[in-house]
């Protein structure tokens, strides 16, 4: 994928800010960002708002079996970068990413106060995909995933999670001729929700008449869906999962339109705290330290990378 040069200066403001506050923020940001430029990488964002379990699951940075640190390594090896989103999805968040991964939205069993995917978020994600966004939907089996609101989103692309449980395991050996399965002979996926699909969705992997892996194209964007978190550290090295996951991400990266650009994630570096989203964190922008608390009352830095030190440039209203 070609490197692109973009200005690191996109900031989102909101109409309820006073003109004085906006002017001050513009001045501060302009000074901090200067005219710096950086070659962009595919920006892959993990939705940690609709899945926010305790103990944590499906995070980039943690290395235990329930998380995605090795999946993040695949993305890095392909030239991408990773961020995590801890706020509701809207156009200002989505404008800063190329790939969005929504995985296993919480039920009340997993989180007493789950954040369901809202109608406004569904509209925002749908429009973002049509403009060239790449969406990856990873569900789970019927006992683990909140399907009602997930399906309201996925149905925009002809995809319906059936919310059942297909046993799986090592069943997947006769793989079809598709770029996802190049160099793969065996996949290990277990406890999967199957799909019912309509256009524009297309089945990629069907086993025993059960649709298990799906893609869809809408506008300039692409959607990939699987009814399981799949690339967890627990299973990523089982069978040819890692090779297949690499193929999938490479295929998705190739579908990012050339005219869709976002800034480099190397905008904010966390200096003194391992905890995301805290007002006492210090950040540096182009080498200059900032007390995030001076601005997070109005605006919040919401994205943190796999390493825990790089955050997205998206500044979102609290």
C-alpha positions in Angstrom: 0.0 0.0 0.0 1.4 3.4 -0.9 2.5 5.8 1.8 0.6 9.1 1.9 1.6 12.4 3.4 -1.1 14.3 5.4 -1.1 17.2 7.7 -1.5 16.4 11.4 -4.0 19.1 12.2 -7.5 17.7 12.2 -9.4 18.6 15.3 -13.1 18.3 16.0 -14.9 21.2 17.7 -18.4 21.4 19.0 -21.0 24.2 18.7 -21.5 24.6 22.4 -17.9 25.7 22.9 -17.5 29.5 23.3 -15.8 31.3 20.5 -13.0 32.3 22.9 -12.5 28.7 23.9 -12.4 27.6 20.3 -10.0 30.3 19.4 -7.7 29.3 22.3 -7.8 25.6 21.3 -7.1 26.4 17.7 -4.1 28.5 18.7 -2.8 25.7 21.1 -3.2 23.0 18.5 -1.7 25.0 15.7 1.4 25.7 17.7 1.7 22.1 18.9 1.2 20.5 15.5 3.1 23.0 13.5 3.4 21.8 10.0 4.5 18.3 10.9 3.9 15.6 8.3 4.1 11.9 8.6 3.5 8.9 6.3 0.2 7.3 7.2 -0.3 3.7 7.9 -3.6 1.8 7.8 -5.2 2.7 11.1 -7.0 -0.3 12.7 -9.3 0.6 15.6 -10.7 -1.8 18.2 -14.0 -1.0 19.7 -13.5 -1.2 23.5 -16.7 0.7 24.2 -19.3 -1.9 23.3 -17.1 -4.6 24.7 -15.8 -3.6 28.1 -15.7 -6.8 30.2 -14.1 -7.4 33.6 -11.5 -9.0 33.5 -10.6 -7.4 30.1 -11.2 -9.3 26.9 -10.2 -8.4 23.3 -7.7 -5.7 24.0 -4.6 -5.0 21.9 -2.1 -4.7 24.7 -2.7 -7.6 27.1 -0.9 -10.9 26.4 -3.1 -13.4 28.1 -5.3 -15.9 26.2 -8.4 -13.6 26.1 -6.8 -10.8 24.2 -5.5 -9.7 20.8 -1.8 -8.8 21.3 -0.7 -11.3 18.6 -3.4 -10.1 16.3 -2.0 -6.6 16.8 1.3 -8.1 15.8 -0.1 -9.2 12.5 -1.4 -5.7 11.8 1.9 -4.2 12.6 3.8 -6.7 10.4 1.6 -5.7 7.5 2.5 -2.0 8.0 -0.6 -1.0 10.0 -1.1 0.6 13.4 -3.6 -0.1 16.2 -5.7 2.1 18.4 -8.6 1.4 20.8 -11.8 3.4 21.0 -13.4 4.0 24.4 -16.3 6.2 23.4 -19.5 6.0 21.3 -18.9 5.8 17.5 -19.6 8.9 15.5 -18.3 10.6 12.4 -15.5 12.5 14.2 -14.1 9.2 15.7 -14.5 7.3 12.4 -12.8 10.0 10.4 -9.5 9.1 12.0 -9.4 5.4 11.2 -9.4 3.1 8.2 -10.5 -0.2 9.8 -13.0 -0.7 12.6 -13.2 -3.9 14.6 -16.3 -4.5 16.6 -16.1 -7.7 18.7 -18.5 -9.5 20.9 -20.7 -6.6 22.2 -21.4 -7.0 25.9 -24.5 -8.6 27.4 -25.7 -7.8 30.9 -24.1 -11.1 32.1 -20.7 -9.7 31.1 -21.2 -6.1 32.0 -24.0 -4.8 34.3 -24.2 -1.6 32.3 -23.5 -2.6 28.7 -23.2 0.0 26.0 -25.5 -1.2 23.2 -24.8 -0.1 19.6 -27.2 2.8 19.1 -29.2 3.8 16.0 -27.0 6.9 15.7 -23.9 4.8 15.8 -25.4 2.4 13.2 -26.0 5.3 10.9 -22.5 6.8 11.4 -20.8 3.5 10.7 -22.9 2.8 7.7 -22.1 6.2 6.2 -18.4 5.7 7.0 -18.3 2.3 5.3 -19.9 3.8 2.2 -17.2 6.5 2.1 -14.5 3.8 2.1 -14.3 2.5 5.7 -13.4 -1.2 6.4 -15.6 -2.9 9.0 -14.7 -6.2 10.7 -17.5 -7.7 12.8 -16.5 -10.5 15.1 -19.4 -12.0 17.0 -19.6 -15.0 19.4 -21.9 -17.8 20.3 -25.4 -17.3 21.7 -24.4 -17.2 25.4 -21.7 -14.6 24.9 -22.8 -11.8 22.6 -25.5 -9.1 22.4 -27.0 -9.7 19.0 -30.0 -7.5 18.8 -28.2 -4.2 18.4 -25.2 -5.8 16.6 -27.7 -7.1 14.0 -29.2 -3.7 13.5 -25.8 -2.6 12.4 -24.8 -5.7 10.4 -28.2 -5.7 8.6 -27.1 -2.5 6.8 -24.8 -4.8 4.8 -27.1 -7.8 4.3 -25.6 -9.7 7.3 -27.6 -11.3 10.1 -25.9 -13.2 13.0 -28.2 -16.1 13.8 -27.1 -16.1 17.5 -26.8 -19.9 17.5 -23.8 -22.1 18.3 -22.0 -24.1 15.7 -19.5 -26.4 17.4 -16.6 -26.1 15.0 -13.1 -26.9 16.3 -11.0 -28.6 13.7 -13.8 -29.1 11.2 -12.4 -26.7 8.7 -10.1 -28.6 6.4 -11.7 -28.5 2.9 -11.2 -24.8 2.5 -12.5 -23.0 -0.6 -10.4 -21.2 -3.2 -10.3 -17.7 -1.8 -7.5 -15.3 -1.0 -8.3 -15.7 2.7 -7.2 -19.3 2.6 -4.0 -19.1 0.5 -1.4 -21.3 2.2 -4.0 -22.7 4.7 -5.1 -26.3 5.1 -6.8 -26.2 8.6 -8.7 -23.6 10.6 -9.6 -23.9 14.2 -12.8 -21.9 15.1 -15.2 -23.1 17.8 -18.5 -22.0 19.3 -19.5 -19.9 16.3 -22.7 -18.0 15.4 -23.8 -18.8 11.9 -25.2 -16.2 9.4 -28.2 -15.6 7.2 -27.3 -13.2 4.4 -28.9 -11.1 1.7 -27.2 -8.9 -0.9 -24.7 -7.3 -0.8 -23.3 -9.9 1.5 -21.6 -13.0 0.1 -20.6 -16.2 1.9 -16.9 -17.0 1.9 -16.9 -20.1 4.1 -19.8 -22.5 4.3 -19.7 -25.8 6.2 -22.5 -28.3 6.3 -24.8 -25.6 4.8 -23.9 -23.3 7.6 -22.5 -19.9 6.5 -19.6 -19.1 8.8 -17.6 -16.3 7.1 -19.0 -13.4 5.1 -17.9 -10.3 3.2 -19.9 -7.4 1.8 -19.2 -4.3 -0.3 -21.2 -1.2 0.1 -20.3 2.1 -1.6 -16.5 2.4 -1.4 -16.3 0.2 1.7 -15.9 -3.4 2.7 -17.3 -5.5 5.6 -15.9 -8.8 6.9 -17.9 -10.8 9.4 -17.3 -14.0 11.5 -19.3 -15.3 14.3 -16.4 -15.7 16.7 -13.5 -13.6 18.2 -11.3 -16.2 16.5 -7.9 -14.4 16.5 -7.6 -14.4 20.3 -4.1 -15.3 21.7 -5.7 -18.6 22.8 -6.3 -19.8 19.3 -4.2 -17.7 16.9 -1.4 -20.3 16.7 -3.8 -23.2 16.3 -4.0 -24.7 12.8 -3.5 -22.1 10.1 -5.4 -19.3 12.0 -2.5 -16.9 12.0 -1.8 -17.3 8.3 -5.5 -16.9 7.5 -5.8 -13.9 9.8 -2.8 -12.4 8.0 -4.5 -13.0 4.6 -7.7 -11.4 5.8 -6.1 -8.3 7.0 -3.9 -8.0 3.9 -7.1 -8.4 1.7 -8.9 -5.7 3.8 -5.9 -3.3 3.7 -5.9 -3.6 -0.1 -9.5 -2.3 -0.2 -8.8 0.9 1.6 -9.4 3.6 -1.1 -6.4 5.5 -2.1 -8.1 8.8 -1.4 -9.0 7.9 2.2 -6.4 9.4 4.4 -6.0 9.7 8.2 -3.2 11.2 10.2 -0.4 9.2 11.8 -1.2 7.8 15.2 2.1 9.1 16.5 0.5 12.3 17.6 0.0 11.8 21.4 2.5 9.9 23.5 1.5 8.9 27.0 4.2 9.8 29.5 3.3 8.8 33.0 0.2 6.6 33.4 -0.7 3.1 32.3 -4.4 3.9 32.6 -6.3 5.1 29.6 -8.6 8.1 29.6 -7.5 9.6 33.0 -7.5 13.3 33.3 -4.1 13.4 35.1 -2.2 11.9 32.2 0.5 13.8 30.6 1.0 13.7 26.8 3.5 15.0 24.4 2.7 16.4 21.0 5.7 16.7 18.7 7.9 16.5 21.7 6.1 19.1 23.8 4.5 18.0 27.1 0.8 18.7 27.8 -1.3 18.2 30.9 -4.3 16.4 29.3 -6.5 17.5 32.3 -6.5 21.1 31.0 -8.5 20.0 27.9 -10.2 16.8 28.8 -13.1 18.6 30.6 -14.2 19.6 27.1 -12.5 17.1 24.9 -11.1 13.6 25.6 -8.3 11.6 24.0 -10.0 8.3 23.5 -7.7 6.0 21.5 -4.7 4.1 22.8 -2.4 1.8 20.8 -1.2 -1.7 21.4 1.9 -0.5 23.2 0.0 1.7 25.5 2.0 4.8 24.5 0.5 6.0 21.2 -2.9 7.6 21.0 -5.0 8.7 18.1 -5.3 12.3 17.2 -9.1 12.1 17.6 -10.3 14.5 20.3 -13.9 13.7 21.2 -16.4 15.5 23.4 -16.8 13.8 26.8 
